Amino acid sequence: MPQPTADGPTANATDPSFSFKDIPRSINNIPPAGWSWGEKQETEKFKEKQDQLAELRKQATDAMSDMTEATLESILSGAEALKAKLIASRELRKQQEEQLRREIEEQEKNPPRLI
């Protein structure tokens, strides 16, 4: 004769974990009486955690957006400063070239006298 087990179809009243009251519930997949309250509590906890994570994600996204914006503005201001410096350098070079050209023309018109 097979040994009775709580898990198998031969479970009977000799097993302390077995109860005839559980048979209809097991067959129809009906949860125990306290199950819905516990599930509701777990669902509420899960929803609270999800809300907290959503808020944390929003804060992280906002912080990253602010940092990105600040970085881009810093890069743009640096590029504008370099552009202004390049323009000033170009103007100075043009002035120096013009002055050198005038000096060369002046020397050609009035060559130095060698005695």
LUMVEXDREN-942301 format. One record per residue (C-alpha): residue in one letter; x, z, y; residue number from 1. Coordinates in nm, 3 decimals, padded with zeros to 5 digits, always signed. Each point is the difference from the previous one (the first is absolute). Layout:
# residues N
R  res       xx       zz       yy    n
R    A        X        Z        Y  NUM
...
***
This chain:
# residues 115
R  res       xx       zz       yy    n
R    M  +00.000  +00.000  +00.000    1
R    P  +00.142  -00.092  +00.346    2
R    Q  +00.108  +00.274  +00.235    3
R    P  -00.234  +00.044  +00.300    4
R    T  +00.150  -00.075  +00.340    5
R    A  -00.138  +00.032  +00.351    6
R    D  +00.099  -00.357  +00.080    7
R    G  -00.139  -00.180  -00.302    8
R    P  -00.349  -00.076  -00.122    9
R    T  +00.027  +00.274  -00.263   10
R    A  +00.010  +00.279  +00.262   11
R    N  -00.238  +00.281  -00.086   12
R    A  -00.099  +00.351  +00.096   13
R    T  +00.312  +00.158  -00.156   14
R    D  +00.214  -00.137  +00.284   15
R    P  -00.022  +00.236  +00.304   16
R    S  +00.034  -00.288  +00.254   17
R    F  -00.296  -00.184  -00.154   18
R    S  -00.355  +00.053  +00.123   19
R    F  -00.319  -00.177  -00.104   20
R    K  -00.114  +00.016  +00.362   21
R    D  +00.283  -00.238  +00.095   22
R    I  -00.104  -00.276  -00.241   23
R    P  -00.264  -00.167  +00.223   24
R    R  +00.229  +00.033  +00.300   25
R    S  +00.292  -00.151  -00.189   26
R    I  -00.206  -00.285  -00.139   27
R    N  -00.155  -00.088  +00.336   28
R    N  +00.320  +00.062  +00.202   29
R    I  -00.175  +00.265  +00.205   30
R    P  +00.250  +00.217  +00.183   31
R    P  -00.010  +00.378  -00.029   32
R    A  -00.225  +00.183  +00.246   33
R    G  +00.278  +00.106  +00.242   34
R    W  +00.159  -00.342  +00.005   35
R    S  -00.186  -00.149  +00.297   36
R    W  +00.084  +00.293  +00.229   37
R    G  +00.367  -00.016  -00.096   38
R    E  +00.005  -00.375  +00.044   39
R    K  -00.163  +00.032  +00.340   40
R    Q  +00.262  +00.255  +00.102   41
R    E  +00.281  -00.223  -00.131   42
R    T  -00.151  -00.300  +00.178   43
R    E  -00.012  +00.193  +00.327   44
R    K  +00.362  +00.110  -00.044   45
R    F  +00.100  -00.358  -00.079   46
R    K  -00.185  -00.128  +00.307   47
R    E  +00.168  +00.265  +00.219   48
R    K  +00.341  -00.104  -00.136   49
R    Q  -00.084  -00.365  +00.062   50
R    D  -00.108  +00.080  +00.356   51
R    Q  +00.322  +00.194  +00.059   52
R    L  +00.206  -00.287  -00.138   53
R    A  -00.191  -00.248  +00.216   54
R    E  +00.069  +00.211  +00.308   55
R    L  +00.367  +00.029  -00.096   56
R    R  +00.018  -00.379  -00.051   57
R    K  -00.158  -00.052  +00.342   58
R    Q  +00.249  +00.236  +00.164   59
R    A  +00.293  -00.170  -00.175   60
R    T  -00.127  -00.343  +00.102   61
R    D  -00.045  +00.111  +00.361   62
R    A  +00.349  +00.155  +00.006   63
R    M  +00.156  -00.316  -00.144   64
R    S  -00.188  -00.216  +00.250   65
R    D  +00.122  +00.216  +00.289   66
R    M  +00.359  -00.006  -00.127   67
R    T  -00.014  -00.377  -00.051   68
R    E  -00.141  -00.053  +00.348   69
R    A  +00.269  +00.222  +00.155   70
R    T  +00.272  -00.181  -00.194   71
R    L  -00.126  -00.342  +00.103   72
R    E  -00.021  +00.105  +00.364   73
R    S  +00.355  +00.133  -00.019   74
R    I  +00.120  -00.327  -00.151   75
R    L  -00.183  -00.202  +00.266   76
R    S  +00.139  +00.207  +00.285   77
R    G  +00.350  -00.038  -00.146   78
R    A  -00.049  -00.376  -00.029   79
R    E  -00.125  -00.019  +00.360   80
R    A  +00.302  +00.199  +00.120   81
R    L  +00.235  -00.232  -00.189   82
R    K  -00.179  -00.304  +00.141   83
R    A  +00.036  +00.135  +00.354   84
R    K  +00.370  +00.072  -00.063   85
R    L  +00.048  -00.353  -00.135   86
R    I  -00.168  -00.150  +00.308   87
R    A  +00.216  +00.211  +00.232   88
R    S  +00.314  -00.101  -00.193   89
R    R  -00.099  -00.367  +00.018   90
R    E  -00.055  +00.024  +00.378   91
R    L  +00.337  +00.173  +00.047   92
R    R  +00.173  -00.269  -00.208   93
R    K  -00.168  -00.274  +00.209   94
R    Q  +00.116  +00.168  +00.321   95
R    Q  +00.355  +00.031  -00.131   96
R    E  +00.004  -00.364  -00.112   97
R    E  -00.132  -00.110  +00.340   98
R    Q  +00.261  +00.208  +00.181   99
R    L  +00.278  -00.139  -00.222  100
R    R  -00.124  -00.356  +00.059  101
R    R  +00.002  +00.059  +00.378  102
R    E  +00.353  +00.142  -00.015  103
R    I  +00.121  -00.301  -00.200  104
R    E  -00.162  -00.240  +00.250  105
R    E  +00.157  +00.193  +00.287  106
R    Q  +00.343  -00.023  -00.159  107
R    E  -00.045  -00.373  -00.056  108
R    K  -00.094  -00.049  +00.368  109
R    N  +00.275  +00.221  +00.129  110
R    P  +00.281  +00.001  -00.251  111
R    P  +00.253  +00.274  +00.052  112
R    R  +00.305  -00.108  +00.195  113
R    L  +00.323  +00.031  -00.175  114
R    I  +00.296  +00.018  +00.234  115
***
